[in-house]
Amino acid sequence: MTAAEAAGEQARHQHGGHRVINPAVLYVGTPVLLLASRNDDGGANLAPASSYWALGRMLALGLEADGHTLANLRERPQLTVNFPSPPLWPAVEQIADLTGKPEVPEAKAARYAYSADKFAAAGLTPQPSDLVDPPRVLECLLQLEAQVRRVTPGVTGDYAIVEAEVVRVHADSRIVRDGDHIDPLAWQPIVYSFRHYFGIGEPLGARGSAAPSPADRWAEEQEEPEGGDAACWLASICPECGAMREATGTCRRCGAA
């Protein structure tokens, strides 16, 4: 071993160092989505996804080539993109191994099962959209209606990239402030990181000086002697069915007080 190699080995042991690894997935930290599309028979398909990014009004979605959602979008190029909040992660997991294809693809047969109504399987409620045919997810506080503009096959053939233009945004009034701004302290997505579900923790700061810093607001709220965290949504969770609801009043899904 050369002197340089020995020094590198010593530094690795002292500081942890880096290793060459081959992880099965590279979901470092992406939002969880619930994608709704329309089936051949007129029913709605609902599928979780997490390969996503946005630029302006355009979304890029990575979808499995043999998935039912992609097949639907090729035939009927409209969808809704719904962002579940952390309390809904069990609903996401409930349909993670279900497919809307009656004939389960051979590659998925060992793990997946067919479901004709994944809204019901997840315990979620379809809500009519304004400008596209597929429904939204009532329980999701942030919902996008989108029109598919292009589908590009992936390099390996195992996936495709769907580019969709957002034509309407729906946001629950509890997470909106100053007109059209989503309040990141009042709402947060589920983050999918290496096959684990997370919420967002303490804010670190905000990009640019034009917008108020969530970190500053968070620090101020911790100094309040009483009243709790304004971002706390636990009071808005129905204790009977787990749906999001107004802090007071009956649940829209199950009617519980």
C-alpha positions, 0 to 999 in steps of 0.5 A: 500500500502506498503512502497516499493509500494508507493516508486515505484508509486512515482518513476513512476510518477516522471520518467514516469516509465514502463507500461504493455501494449499489442500492436497489433504489435511489429515492433520496427524498421525493414527494408521495403522489396519488395519481388518478386516471380514467379506466377503459370502463369509465372507472377511476384508477388510483396509483401511488408514485414518487418519481416527480419534478415540476418546472413552471406549470409542467410536471415530469412523472416517471411511470412504470412501462407496464403500469396501468396508469401509463396505459390509461394516460396513453389512451386518455391523456388527463390525470390528477396529481394529489399530494397526501399529508403525513396522516394519510401514509397508511392509505398510500401503503394500502394500495402500494401493492395493488394494480388496476390491471385485471391481468397482473403483469408476470413481473408483478404477479408475486407481489401485486394483486388486482383491485377494481376500485383502489379508491375504496381499497385506500379508504379515500374519496373521489371528488369531481374535477373541474377541467379534466375527467379523472377525479381528485382525492378529497382527503388530499389538501393539495390537488393538481388537474393536468393534461398530458402533453408528451410521453417519452419512453425511458432509456431502459424500456422499463419506464416512461416519462410523462410530461403534463401541464397543470391546468388547475390547482386546488388547495384547502383554504387551511393551507393557503395564505396571502392570496395564492401562496401555499403555507409550508408551515400549515401543510407538508407532503409525505416524503418517500426516502429509501422506501420509508415515509417521512413528514417534513421536520423543522424548517431551515430557511426560505429561498430568496428575500421576497418571501417571509422565512418559514424558519423565522415564523417557526421560531416566533411560534415556539415562543408563544406561551400557549396556543400550540404550533399553527402548523399542527394538523392533528386536530383536523384528523377525524378520530374515526376514519383518519380523514382530514376535516375542519377542526370543528364540525362533522367529518365529510367522509364518515359523519363523525362529530 
